[in-house]
Amino acid sequence: MHIVERTAGFAELTVADRFLDESHLTAARRVLDKVVNSADIRLAFVGGSLAAGLGHGNSDIDLYISARTDLREGNLSQDGYTVQVNPITSNRLEELARICAANTISEDNRWQVELGEPELKRAVRYAIGTILVDNDSGLPTPAVARHTLRQVLMSRTAWYASSFAEDVAGALHIGDGLTALQASVIGVEEAVECALAAVDDLYIGRKFLLRRVFRNAALSAVSDDVYHLLSQPVGDLSLREVTEIVTRRMRFAGHLIAWSLREGWDTPLRSLPAFPDTWTHGGPTRNPWTIPIRFPRSWGLISPQTGFSTTAAMVGIWRESDGRPTDELYHALRSRDEFSGISPELLDAALTQLVECDVVALATNR
């Protein structure tokens, strides 16, 4: 990851990544020596914002320790830094190992999607952290954990985005524009987190969301959209204007999530394309309240009134249904290796199925 060249306004707001350096690690090791006997340590690692390159002027050093003896949580001053000591009990260590070992989410068991934030944060901090001691902890390597957590975060954020899409649609149904505005912002935040996981930028906590987006070259084509669509409009709005705003937000959320799940699952996404602006061109358009879902062995499309299993190919066709006339959509799909053999008849059949499932709408100009 690296800082992206921005327009003057945004360039003034961005900062270089600030990672853990040897002085931080030395301070952490000295605190570790103070609070626990080395023979009793099962696992010790340093995580937190500095491990993610997100340090700021008041960043603490987050030291996680699992030991065979009891430890007290607290802050210690060391070498000019504040070191936070975070004990991990034996039970939590076993839980951490299970979370990090593999993505085992399924339609019947979404346990990793439903993890509480403390458990998920601990796992992500291990995955991106620096290990000081590992004495038969039973955990997978940070590299394995990182791959696991990348996929878990994508599945989790897509799932939550679908819930907020339902909230937006429901709020509009009763004329509740304020809830629609707020829920759509949260839905976009979930989608942005999905995209960040797809480009291998892992962190739990929303305060650094914009900083993370603008430092990733892979997201440069959508970073301005993220900034503007997360901002609430100023002034009096009609319900029609609110509907236009939240519709664009949730279509953008679907754009981020679909590209992330399809192209950023097995390996990090190299580049996320710009958000299309063809919604009024008369072609097939995807339902703005529909969000794709991916688990290790299954795909789904979820809308407020429906949810069904599908395939990666159908999600691809749904994603590309951005208002372009069908002939343009056909040629765009054919240009990709995955769809090089698709016929107009097969595309029509796929679109018909998506329309019947109420996740795509057809216009007159096909």
C-alpha positions as CSV (number, residue, x, y, z in Angstrom):
1,M,0.0,0.0,0.0
2,H,1.1,3.5,-0.6
3,I,-0.2,7.1,-0.6
4,V,-2.0,7.9,-3.8
5,E,-1.3,11.2,-5.6
6,R,-4.4,13.3,-5.0
7,T,-5.8,16.6,-6.0
8,A,-4.4,19.5,-4.0
9,G,-7.3,19.5,-1.5
10,F,-7.0,15.9,-0.6
11,A,-3.2,15.8,-0.8
12,E,-3.1,18.3,2.1
13,L,-5.2,15.9,4.2
14,T,-3.2,12.7,3.6
15,V,-0.3,11.5,5.7
16,A,2.4,8.9,5.2
17,D,1.9,5.5,6.8
18,R,3.3,5.3,10.3
19,F,4.2,1.7,11.3
20,L,5.7,0.1,14.3
21,D,9.5,0.6,14.4
22,E,12.2,-0.9,16.4
23,S,11.8,1.6,19.2
24,H,8.1,0.5,19.7
25,L,9.1,-3.1,19.6
26,T,11.9,-2.6,22.1
27,A,9.5,-0.8,24.5
28,A,7.0,-3.7,24.1
29,R,9.7,-6.3,24.9
30,R,10.8,-4.4,28.0
31,V,7.3,-4.2,29.3
32,L,6.9,-7.9,28.5
33,D,9.9,-8.7,30.6
34,K,8.5,-6.7,33.5
35,V,5.0,-8.2,33.7
36,V,5.6,-11.9,33.1
37,N,8.3,-14.5,33.3
38,S,9.5,-15.5,29.9
39,A,9.0,-19.2,30.7
40,D,5.3,-18.6,31.3
41,I,4.6,-16.9,27.9
42,R,2.6,-18.8,25.4
43,L,2.1,-15.9,22.9
44,A,3.0,-12.3,22.8
45,F,2.4,-9.9,19.9
46,V,2.1,-6.2,19.2
47,G,-0.9,-5.1,17.2
48,G,-3.1,-2.0,16.9
49,S,-3.1,1.0,14.7
50,L,0.7,1.2,14.4
51,A,0.8,-2.4,13.2
52,A,-1.6,-1.3,10.4
53,G,0.5,1.7,9.5
54,L,-2.2,4.0,10.9
55,G,-0.2,5.5,13.8
56,H,-0.8,9.1,14.9
57,G,0.7,11.5,17.4
58,N,-0.9,9.8,20.4
59,S,-0.8,6.2,19.3
60,D,-0.2,3.6,22.1
61,I,1.6,0.4,21.7
62,D,-0.9,-2.5,22.0
63,L,0.8,-5.6,23.6
64,Y,-1.2,-8.8,23.7
65,I,0.0,-11.6,26.0
66,S,-1.2,-15.1,26.7
67,A,0.6,-16.6,29.7
68,R,0.3,-19.6,32.0
69,T,0.0,-17.1,34.9
70,D,-2.5,-14.4,35.6
71,L,-1.9,-11.0,34.1
72,R,-3.5,-7.6,34.8
73,E,-4.7,-5.4,32.1
74,G,-3.3,-1.9,32.2
75,N,-1.1,0.8,30.7
76,L,2.6,1.2,31.4
77,S,5.0,4.0,30.5
78,Q,8.1,2.8,28.7
79,D,10.8,4.7,26.8
80,G,8.4,7.6,26.2
81,Y,5.5,5.4,25.0
82,T,2.3,4.1,26.6
83,V,2.2,0.4,26.3
84,Q,-1.2,-1.2,26.7
85,V,-1.1,-4.7,28.2
86,N,-3.9,-6.8,26.9
87,P,-4.1,-10.3,28.5
88,I,-5.4,-13.2,26.5
89,T,-6.8,-16.1,28.6
90,S,-6.3,-19.7,27.6
91,N,-9.9,-19.9,26.5
92,R,-9.6,-16.8,24.4
93,L,-6.4,-18.1,22.9
94,E,-8.1,-21.3,21.8
95,E,-10.9,-19.2,20.3
96,L,-8.4,-17.0,18.6
97,A,-6.8,-20.0,17.0
98,R,-10.1,-21.3,15.7
99,I,-11.1,-17.9,14.3
100,C,-7.8,-17.5,12.4
101,A,-7.3,-21.1,11.2
102,A,-9.8,-21.1,8.2
103,N,-12.9,-19.4,6.9
104,T,-15.5,-22.0,7.6
105,I,-18.6,-19.8,7.2
106,S,-21.6,-21.5,5.6
107,E,-25.2,-20.8,4.9
108,D,-26.1,-22.9,7.9
109,N,-23.4,-21.6,10.2
110,R,-22.3,-18.0,10.0
111,W,-20.4,-18.0,13.3
112,Q,-17.5,-16.0,11.9
113,V,-19.9,-13.4,10.5
114,E,-21.5,-13.1,13.9
115,L,-18.4,-12.7,15.9
116,G,-18.4,-9.9,18.4
117,E,-16.1,-6.9,17.7
118,P,-13.7,-7.7,20.6
119,E,-13.1,-11.2,19.2
120,L,-12.7,-10.1,15.7
121,K,-10.5,-7.2,16.6
122,R,-8.2,-9.5,18.5
123,A,-7.9,-11.8,15.5
124,V,-7.2,-9.1,13.1
125,R,-4.6,-7.6,15.3
126,Y,-2.9,-10.9,15.5
127,A,-3.0,-11.3,11.7
128,I,-1.4,-7.9,11.1
129,G,0.8,-7.8,14.2
130,T,4.4,-8.5,15.0
131,I,5.0,-11.7,17.1
132,L,7.4,-11.3,20.0
133,V,7.0,-14.8,21.5
134,D,5.2,-17.9,20.2
135,N,5.8,-20.8,22.5
136,D,3.4,-23.5,21.3
137,S,0.4,-21.2,21.1
138,G,-1.5,-23.3,18.7
139,L,-2.2,-20.4,16.4
140,P,-1.6,-20.5,12.6
141,T,1.0,-18.2,11.2
142,P,0.0,-14.5,10.8
143,A,0.0,-15.1,7.0
144,V,-2.6,-17.8,7.2
145,A,-4.6,-15.8,9.7
146,R,-4.4,-12.8,7.4
147,H,-5.8,-14.8,4.4
148,T,-8.6,-16.2,6.6
149,L,-9.5,-12.8,8.1
150,R,-9.5,-11.1,4.7
151,Q,-12.2,-13.5,3.5
152,V,-14.1,-13.4,6.8
153,L,-14.2,-9.6,6.8
154,M,-15.5,-9.6,3.2
155,S,-18.3,-12.0,4.0
156,R,-19.2,-10.2,7.2
157,T,-19.3,-6.7,5.7
158,A,-21.3,-7.8,2.7
159,W,-23.8,-9.5,5.0
160,Y,-24.2,-6.4,7.1
161,A,-24.4,-4.2,4.1
162,S,-27.4,-6.3,2.9
163,S,-29.1,-5.6,6.2
164,F,-28.6,-1.9,5.9
165,A,-29.9,-2.0,2.3
166,E,-33.1,-3.5,3.6
167,D,-33.3,-0.8,6.2
168,V,-32.9,1.9,3.6
169,A,-35.6,0.4,1.4
170,G,-37.9,0.0,4.4
171,A,-37.4,3.6,5.5
172,L,-38.2,4.9,2.1
173,H,-41.4,2.8,2.0
174,I,-42.8,4.8,4.9
175,G,-41.3,8.2,3.9
176,D,-38.6,8.1,6.6
177,G,-35.9,10.0,4.7
178,L,-33.7,10.7,7.7
179,T,-33.3,7.0,8.5
180,A,-32.7,6.2,4.8
181,L,-29.9,8.8,4.8
182,Q,-28.3,7.4,7.9
183,A,-28.7,3.7,7.1
184,S,-27.3,4.3,3.6
185,V,-24.2,5.9,5.0
186,I,-23.6,2.9,7.2
187,G,-24.3,0.6,4.3
188,V,-21.6,2.3,2.3
189,E,-19.2,2.1,5.2
190,E,-19.7,-1.7,5.3
191,A,-19.1,-1.8,1.5
192,V,-15.9,0.2,1.9
193,E,-14.7,-2.1,4.6
194,C,-15.3,-5.0,2.2
195,A,-13.2,-3.3,-0.5
196,L,-10.4,-2.5,2.0
197,A,-10.3,-6.2,3.0
198,A,-10.3,-7.1,-0.7
199,V,-7.1,-5.0,-1.2
200,D,-5.6,-6.6,1.9
201,D,-6.0,-3.5,4.2
202,L,-7.2,-5.1,7.4
203,Y,-8.3,-3.1,10.5
204,I,-11.2,-3.0,12.9
205,G,-12.5,0.5,13.6
206,R,-14.1,3.2,11.5
207,K,-12.0,6.2,12.6
208,F,-9.3,5.5,9.9
209,L,-11.7,4.6,7.1
210,L,-11.0,7.6,4.8
211,R,-7.2,7.4,5.6
212,R,-7.2,3.8,4.5
213,V,-9.1,4.4,1.4
214,F,-6.9,7.3,0.2
215,R,-3.7,5.4,0.9
216,N,-4.6,2.5,-1.4
217,A,-3.7,2.8,-5.1
218,A,-6.1,0.0,-5.9
219,L,-9.0,2.1,-4.7
220,S,-8.0,5.4,-6.4
221,A,-10.7,5.2,-9.0
222,V,-13.4,5.2,-6.3
223,S,-11.9,7.2,-3.5
224,D,-13.5,10.5,-4.4
225,D,-16.9,8.7,-4.5
226,V,-16.3,7.2,-1.1
227,Y,-15.6,10.6,0.3
228,H,-18.6,12.3,-1.2
229,L,-21.1,9.5,-0.7
230,L,-20.2,9.2,3.0
231,S,-21.0,12.9,3.5
232,Q,-24.6,13.9,4.4
233,P,-26.2,16.6,2.2
234,V,-26.7,20.1,3.7
235,G,-30.0,21.9,3.5
236,D,-33.7,21.0,3.1
237,L,-34.3,17.9,0.9
238,S,-37.4,16.5,-0.6
239,L,-38.1,12.8,-0.3
240,R,-37.5,12.4,-4.0
241,E,-34.0,14.0,-3.6
242,V,-33.3,11.7,-0.6
243,T,-34.3,8.7,-2.7
244,E,-31.9,9.7,-5.4
245,I,-29.1,10.1,-2.9
246,V,-29.6,6.8,-1.1
247,T,-30.2,4.9,-4.4
248,R,-26.8,6.1,-5.6
249,R,-25.2,5.2,-2.3
250,M,-26.5,1.6,-2.3
251,R,-25.7,1.0,-6.0
252,F,-22.2,2.2,-5.1
253,A,-22.1,-0.3,-2.2
254,G,-23.1,-3.1,-4.5
255,H,-20.4,-2.1,-7.0
256,L,-17.7,-2.2,-4.3
257,I,-18.9,-5.5,-2.8
258,A,-19.4,-7.3,-6.1
259,W,-15.9,-6.4,-7.4
260,S,-14.4,-7.3,-4.0
261,L,-16.0,-10.7,-3.7
262,R,-15.4,-11.8,-7.3
263,E,-12.0,-10.4,-8.0
264,G,-10.5,-10.0,-4.5
265,W,-11.4,-13.3,-2.8
266,D,-8.5,-15.7,-3.4
267,T,-5.8,-13.1,-3.8
268,P,-6.0,-9.3,-3.1
269,L,-7.8,-7.2,-5.6
270,R,-5.3,-5.2,-7.8
271,S,-7.7,-2.5,-8.9
272,L,-11.3,-1.6,-8.3
273,P,-12.9,0.1,-11.4
274,A,-14.6,3.4,-11.3
275,F,-18.3,3.5,-10.4
276,P,-20.4,3.6,-13.6
277,D,-22.6,6.5,-14.5
278,T,-24.8,4.8,-17.1
279,W,-27.9,4.2,-14.9
280,T,-30.2,6.3,-17.2
281,H,-29.0,4.8,-20.5
282,G,-32.0,2.6,-20.9
283,G,-30.5,-0.9,-20.3
284,P,-30.8,-3.5,-17.6
285,T,-30.2,-2.0,-14.1
286,R,-29.5,-3.9,-10.9
287,N,-31.8,-3.4,-7.9
288,P,-30.0,-0.9,-5.6
289,W,-31.2,-2.8,-2.6
290,T,-29.6,-6.0,-3.7
291,I,-26.2,-7.0,-2.2
292,P,-24.1,-10.1,-3.3
293,I,-22.9,-12.5,-0.6
294,R,-20.1,-14.9,-0.7
295,F,-19.1,-17.7,1.6
296,P,-16.3,-20.3,1.0
297,R,-18.6,-22.6,-1.0
298,S,-21.5,-20.6,-2.0
299,W,-22.8,-17.3,-3.5
300,G,-26.0,-15.5,-2.9
301,L,-28.0,-12.3,-3.9
302,I,-30.0,-10.7,-1.1
303,S,-32.7,-8.1,-1.4
304,P,-35.3,-7.0,1.1
305,Q,-38.0,-9.3,-0.3
306,T,-35.8,-12.2,-1.5
307,G,-32.6,-14.0,-1.1
308,F,-31.3,-16.9,-3.1
309,S,-28.2,-19.0,-3.9
310,T,-26.6,-18.2,-7.2
311,T,-23.2,-18.5,-9.1
312,A,-20.2,-16.2,-9.5
313,A,-21.2,-15.8,-13.2
314,M,-24.7,-14.6,-12.3
315,V,-23.3,-12.1,-9.8
316,G,-21.0,-10.9,-12.6
317,I,-23.9,-10.3,-14.9
318,W,-25.9,-8.6,-12.1
319,R,-22.9,-6.4,-11.4
320,E,-22.5,-5.3,-15.0
321,S,-26.2,-4.4,-15.3
322,D,-25.6,-0.7,-14.9
323,G,-28.0,0.8,-17.4
324,R,-26.1,0.1,-20.5
325,P,-28.2,-1.2,-23.4
326,T,-28.1,-5.0,-23.6
327,D,-26.0,-5.1,-26.7
328,E,-23.3,-3.0,-25.0
329,L,-23.6,-5.2,-21.9
330,Y,-23.1,-8.3,-24.1
331,H,-20.0,-6.9,-25.7
332,A,-18.5,-5.8,-22.4
333,L,-19.0,-9.3,-20.9
334,R,-17.6,-11.0,-24.0
335,S,-14.4,-9.0,-23.6
336,R,-13.7,-10.9,-20.4
337,D,-12.2,-14.4,-20.5
338,E,-14.9,-15.7,-18.1
339,F,-17.7,-14.7,-20.5
340,S,-15.9,-15.1,-23.8
341,G,-18.3,-17.9,-24.8
342,I,-21.5,-16.3,-23.8
343,S,-24.2,-16.0,-26.5
344,P,-26.9,-13.3,-26.7
345,E,-29.5,-16.0,-26.0
346,L,-27.7,-17.1,-22.8
347,L,-27.3,-13.5,-21.6
348,D,-31.0,-12.9,-22.3
349,A,-31.9,-16.1,-20.3
350,A,-29.6,-14.9,-17.4
351,L,-31.2,-11.4,-17.4
352,T,-34.7,-12.9,-17.5
353,Q,-33.9,-15.0,-14.4
354,L,-32.4,-12.0,-12.6
355,V,-35.6,-10.0,-13.5
356,E,-37.8,-12.8,-12.2
357,C,-35.9,-12.8,-9.0
358,D,-36.4,-9.0,-8.7
359,V,-32.7,-8.1,-8.6
360,V,-32.5,-6.6,-12.1
361,A,-35.0,-4.3,-13.9
362,L,-35.3,-4.2,-17.7
363,A,-36.1,-1.0,-19.6
364,T,-37.5,-0.5,-23.1
365,N,-34.1,0.2,-24.7
366,R,-32.5,-3.3,-24.9
